[in-house]
Amino acid sequence: MLAIVLALCVLGAVAIYSCTKSELADQGKPPASKLMLQISWILLGLAVLFLTMLADYAKATTIAWPIYLVCLVLLVVVLVFGAIRGTHRWIPLGPLNLQPAELIKLATILLVGAVLANAEEERWSFLFLVKTLGYIVVPSLLILVQPDLGTPIVLFFVWLAMLFAFGASPAHLGAFTLSAVMLFAGAWGFGLIRPHQKARMVAFLDPDADPDGAGYHVRQSLIAVGSGHLWGQGLLQGTQSQGSFIPDQETDFIFTVIGEELGFVGSTAALGLYGLLLYRALCVTSCANGMFGRTVAMGITAMLFIQIATNIGMTVGLAPVKGMPLPFLSYGGSSLVTNMIGIGMLQSIYMRRDQIVF
């Protein structure tokens, strides 16, 4: 698992350098400035990963509530002080920006895991399951105001996966899913979904309807990925990547660089690494010792899966465009460090899978 994560980080760093060097040079900045900052985040993430791995994951049950509350406070702070590019998602800290929505994912997983571990006999209680839903509703409402629709969807998917590992009834899980679909349909009908979010979903169904507006990302992304063919145009040679045709390419659309410059072979290799990572995460879930370890491992696995599937899906036109980073590849510290902590938790759970009996 560690080798896979390291390989993905290296691949991401190369792709970030490729798609940012020309733009940075045009701005009079060092071409490798974003690469060096990403390497710093990778080193910090690896350090946090190893510290998390060495710690006993079971002790996280005692600090789950404080971590969750701190993250909620940060979500409130970002609404007051975090206006960047017309949204309230980042807290500016000098040259760096902290994104609390990334941290709340892991905080919610730990809290829900701790609650489920202390109530194993309640797995068939629908009322109890509804109560646990409150732990994702509160941060989701704060995140929706930013506005950010993607993270609440991630939290809901993670919560369902954790309930599945908890042993909840499939009928209850189906009822929650159906209720979420109906709630979304109602929010759409009553105008609670913001215009730009609606436009992105419409563009997903018909990118040619607004080629210079909501459909621009999808069209340019498909052009970049499709132009890679089998072997790609070569590193630092992608026409779209080097020409800065795709907005947010080093963050949300980093997979387009791989598709264009490394082609089908490189894209398949990246997907293979993600497949192996998720497989190992599921192996950790299956052999976890105790309910807390099992539900947390499933939550982290679901968090990684939904982000990978959504990000790559929107890149190739199989999902609506959302502001969601690709784990370990996208540029940015908040997402990278959060995912590194998640991998550290999985390692800690695996290392302590055998219960010692005296």
C-alpha positions in Angstrom: 0.0 0.0 0.0 2.8 2.4 0.9 4.6 1.7 -2.4 1.3 2.4 -4.3 0.8 5.7 -2.6 4.4 6.8 -3.2 4.1 5.8 -6.9 0.9 7.9 -7.2 2.5 10.9 -5.5 5.5 10.7 -7.9 3.2 10.5 -10.9 1.2 13.4 -9.6 4.2 15.6 -9.0 5.5 15.0 -12.6 2.0 15.8 -14.0 1.8 19.0 -11.9 5.2 20.2 -13.1 4.2 19.5 -16.7 1.0 21.5 -16.7 2.2 24.4 -14.6 5.7 25.2 -15.7 4.8 27.2 -18.8 2.1 29.3 -17.0 4.4 30.0 -14.1 7.2 31.0 -16.4 4.9 33.4 -18.2 4.0 35.0 -14.8 7.7 35.5 -14.1 7.7 32.8 -11.4 10.1 29.8 -11.1 8.7 27.0 -13.3 9.1 24.4 -10.6 7.6 26.5 -7.7 4.4 24.5 -7.6 6.3 21.2 -7.9 8.5 22.1 -5.0 5.5 23.0 -2.9 3.8 19.8 -3.8 7.0 17.8 -2.8 6.9 19.6 0.5 3.3 18.5 1.0 4.2 15.0 0.1 7.0 14.8 2.6 4.8 16.3 5.3 2.1 13.8 4.4 4.4 10.9 4.6 5.7 12.0 8.0 2.1 12.3 9.3 1.3 8.9 7.6 4.0 7.1 9.5 3.1 8.8 12.8 -0.5 7.8 12.4 0.6 4.2 11.4 2.7 3.8 14.6 -0.1 5.1 16.9 -2.8 2.7 18.1 -5.9 3.5 16.1 -8.2 2.4 18.9 -7.2 5.4 20.9 -8.8 7.6 18.3 -12.2 6.9 19.9 -11.3 9.2 22.8 -10.4 12.1 20.6 -13.0 11.7 17.8 -15.4 14.3 19.3 -12.7 17.0 19.9 -11.4 16.6 16.3 -14.9 16.7 14.9 -15.8 19.9 16.9 -12.5 21.6 15.9 -13.3 20.8 12.2 -16.8 22.3 12.6 -15.3 25.5 14.0 -13.0 25.7 11.0 -16.0 25.3 8.7 -17.6 28.3 10.4 -14.4 30.3 10.3 -14.0 29.6 6.5 -17.4 31.1 5.9 -16.3 34.3 7.6 -12.7 34.7 6.5 -12.2 32.3 3.6 -13.5 34.2 0.5 -11.3 33.1 -2.4 -12.4 33.2 -6.1 -16.0 33.9 -5.0 -16.3 30.9 -2.7 -15.7 30.2 1.0 -13.7 27.0 0.9 -10.2 28.0 2.0 -8.7 29.7 5.0 -5.7 31.8 3.8 -2.6 31.2 5.9 0.0 33.3 4.2 1.2 31.6 1.0 -0.9 28.5 1.9 -4.6 27.8 2.0 -6.3 25.4 4.4 -9.5 23.6 3.2 -11.5 22.5 6.3 -13.9 20.5 4.1 -11.1 18.0 3.5 -10.4 17.6 7.2 -14.0 17.1 8.1 -14.2 13.9 5.9 -11.8 12.0 8.2 -13.1 13.6 11.4 -16.6 12.4 10.5 -15.3 8.9 9.8 -13.7 8.7 13.2 -16.7 10.0 15.0 -19.2 7.8 13.2 -16.9 4.8 13.7 -16.7 5.5 17.5 -20.5 5.9 17.8 -21.1 2.6 15.9 -18.5 0.7 17.8 -20.3 1.6 21.1 -23.7 0.5 19.8 -23.2 -2.8 18.0 -26.6 -4.1 19.2 -28.4 -1.2 17.5 -27.5 -2.2 14.0 -31.1 -3.2 13.3 -32.6 0.0 14.8 -33.7 2.4 12.1 -34.0 5.2 14.6 -30.4 4.8 15.7 -29.2 4.9 12.1 -31.2 8.1 11.6 -29.4 9.6 14.6 -26.0 8.8 13.2 -27.1 10.7 10.0 -27.0 13.9 12.1 -23.2 13.7 12.2 -22.9 14.2 8.5 -25.9 16.6 8.2 -24.3 19.4 10.3 -21.0 19.7 8.4 -22.9 19.1 5.1 -25.1 22.2 5.7 -22.0 24.3 6.5 -20.3 23.0 3.4 -23.3 23.6 1.1 -23.2 27.3 2.0 -19.6 27.7 0.7 -21.0 26.5 -1.9 -19.8 22.9 -2.3 -22.1 20.1 -3.4 -19.4 17.5 -3.9 -18.2 17.0 -0.3 -21.7 16.4 1.2 -22.2 13.7 -1.5 -18.9 12.2 -0.4 -19.9 12.3 3.3 -23.3 10.6 2.5 -21.6 7.9 0.5 -19.0 7.3 3.2 -21.8 7.1 5.9 -23.7 4.5 3.9 -20.6 2.4 3.4 -19.8 2.5 7.2 -23.4 1.5 8.0 -22.9 -1.5 5.6 -19.8 -2.5 7.4 -21.7 -2.0 10.7 -24.2 -4.6 9.5 -27.2 -2.4 8.9 -30.2 -3.8 7.1 -30.0 -3.5 3.3 -33.6 -2.3 3.4 -32.6 0.6 5.7 -29.7 1.5 3.4 -32.0 1.5 0.4 -34.5 3.7 2.2 -31.8 6.3 3.0 -30.6 6.2 -0.6 -34.1 6.7 -2.0 -34.7 9.5 0.4 -31.5 11.3 -0.7 -32.5 11.0 -4.3 -35.9 12.5 -3.6 -34.4 15.2 -1.5 -32.1 16.2 -4.3 -34.9 16.2 -6.8 -36.9 18.4 -4.4 -34.0 20.8 -4.0 -33.6 21.0 -7.7 -37.3 21.7 -8.2 -37.5 24.4 -5.6 -34.4 26.2 -6.8 -32.1 25.3 -3.9 -29.5 24.0 -6.3 -27.4 27.0 -7.4 -27.5 28.0 -11.1 -23.9 27.1 -11.8 -24.4 23.7 -10.3 -27.4 23.1 -12.4 -25.5 24.2 -15.5 -22.7 21.7 -14.8 -25.2 18.9 -14.6 -27.0 20.0 -17.8 -23.6 20.2 -19.5 -22.8 16.6 -18.4 -25.8 15.4 -20.3 -25.1 17.7 -23.3 -21.6 19.3 -23.4 -22.4 20.9 -26.8 -25.3 22.9 -25.3 -23.0 25.5 -23.9 -19.5 24.8 -25.3 -18.0 28.1 -24.1 -19.6 28.1 -20.7 -20.6 25.1 -18.5 -19.6 22.6 -21.1 -16.1 24.1 -21.6 -14.3 22.0 -19.0 -15.8 18.7 -20.3 -15.0 19.5 -24.0 -11.4 20.5 -23.4 -10.9 17.5 -21.0 -12.2 15.1 -23.6 -10.0 16.7 -26.3 -6.9 16.3 -24.1 -7.6 12.7 -23.0 -8.5 11.7 -26.5 -5.5 13.2 -28.2 -3.2 11.0 -26.1 -4.1 7.9 -28.1 -2.2 4.8 -27.1 1.2 6.0 -25.8 0.5 9.7 -25.3 2.2 12.8 -26.8 5.1 12.5 -24.3 5.9 14.2 -21.0 5.9 18.0 -21.2 4.6 17.7 -24.8 0.8 17.8 -24.4 -0.8 20.4 -26.6 -3.7 21.1 -24.2 -1.6 20.7 -21.0 1.2 23.1 -22.2 -1.3 25.6 -23.7 -3.3 26.0 -20.4 -6.6 25.3 -22.2 -8.1 23.4 -19.2 -8.9 25.4 -16.1 -7.7 24.0 -12.7 -5.7 21.4 -14.5 -3.2 20.8 -11.7 -6.1 20.2 -9.2 -9.4 18.9 -10.4 -8.3 17.9 -13.9 -4.9 16.5 -13.3 -5.9 13.2 -14.9 -6.1 15.0 -18.3 -2.3 15.5 -18.2 -1.8 11.8 -17.7 -4.3 10.9 -20.5 -2.8 13.4 -23.0 0.9 12.9 -22.3 1.0 9.3 -21.3 -1.9 8.0 -23.3 -4.1 5.0 -22.8 -1.1 3.0 -21.4 -0.3 5.7 -18.7 -4.0 6.2 -17.8 -4.5 2.4 -17.4 -1.4 2.2 -15.2 -2.8 5.0 -13.0 -6.2 3.2 -12.8 -4.3 0.0 -12.0 -2.5 1.6 -9.1 -5.8 2.9 -7.8 -7.4 -0.5 -8.2 -4.6 -2.1 -6.2 -4.9 0.6 -3.5 -8.6 0.0 -3.1 -8.2 -3.7 -3.1 -5.6 -3.5 -0.3 -7.9 -1.1 1.6 -10.7 -3.7 1.4 -8.3 -6.4 2.6 -7.6 -4.2 5.7 -11.3 -3.8 6.2 -12.0 -7.5 6.1 -9.3 -8.4 8.6 -9.8 -5.4 11.0 -10.1 -6.3 14.7 -13.3 -4.9 16.2 -16.2 -2.8 15.0 -14.3 0.5 15.2 -11.5 -0.7 13.0 -13.8 -2.3 10.5 -16.1 0.7 10.1 -13.3 3.3 10.0 -11.4 1.2 7.4 -14.6 1.0 5.3 -15.1 4.7 5.6 -11.6 5.5 4.5 -11.9 3.1 1.6 -15.3 4.6 0.5 -13.8 8.1 0.8 -11.0 7.2 -1.6 -13.2 5.3 -4.0 -15.9 8.0 -4.4 -13.2 10.7 -5.0 -11.3 8.6 -7.5 -14.5 7.6 -9.4 -16.0 11.1 -9.4 -12.8 12.9 -10.5 -11.8 10.5 -13.3 -15.5 10.2 -14.3 -15.9 13.9 -14.8 -12.6 14.0 -16.7 -13.8 11.5 -19.3 -17.4 12.7 -19.4 -18.9 10.0 -17.2 -19.9 12.3 -14.3 -20.8 16.0 -13.8 -18.0 18.4 -13.2 -17.3 18.9 -9.5 -14.5 20.6 -7.6 -13.1 17.3 -6.3 -9.3 16.6 -6.2 -7.9 13.2 -7.3 -6.2 11.5 -4.3 -2.4 11.7 -4.2 -2.2 13.2 -7.8 -3.9 16.6 -7.5 -2.0 19.7 -6.4 -2.8 20.9 -2.9 -1.9 20.2 0.7 -5.2 19.7 2.5 -6.5 16.8 0.4 -3.1 15.2 0.2 -2.4 15.3 4.0 -5.9 14.1 4.8 -5.6 11.1 2.5 -2.2 10.3 3.9 -3.6 10.3 7.4 -6.3 7.9 6.1 -3.7 5.6 4.7 -1.8 5.8 8.0 -5.0 4.7 9.8 -5.5 1.8 7.4 -1.9 0.7 8.1 -2.4 1.0 11.9 -5.6 -1.1 11.7 -3.8 -3.7 9.7 -0.7 -3.8 12.0 -3.1 -4.4 15.0 -5.4 -6.9 13.3 -4.6 -9.8 15.6 -5.9 -9.5 19.1 -3.4 -10.5 21.8 -4.9 -12.6 24.5 -3.1 -13.4 27.8 
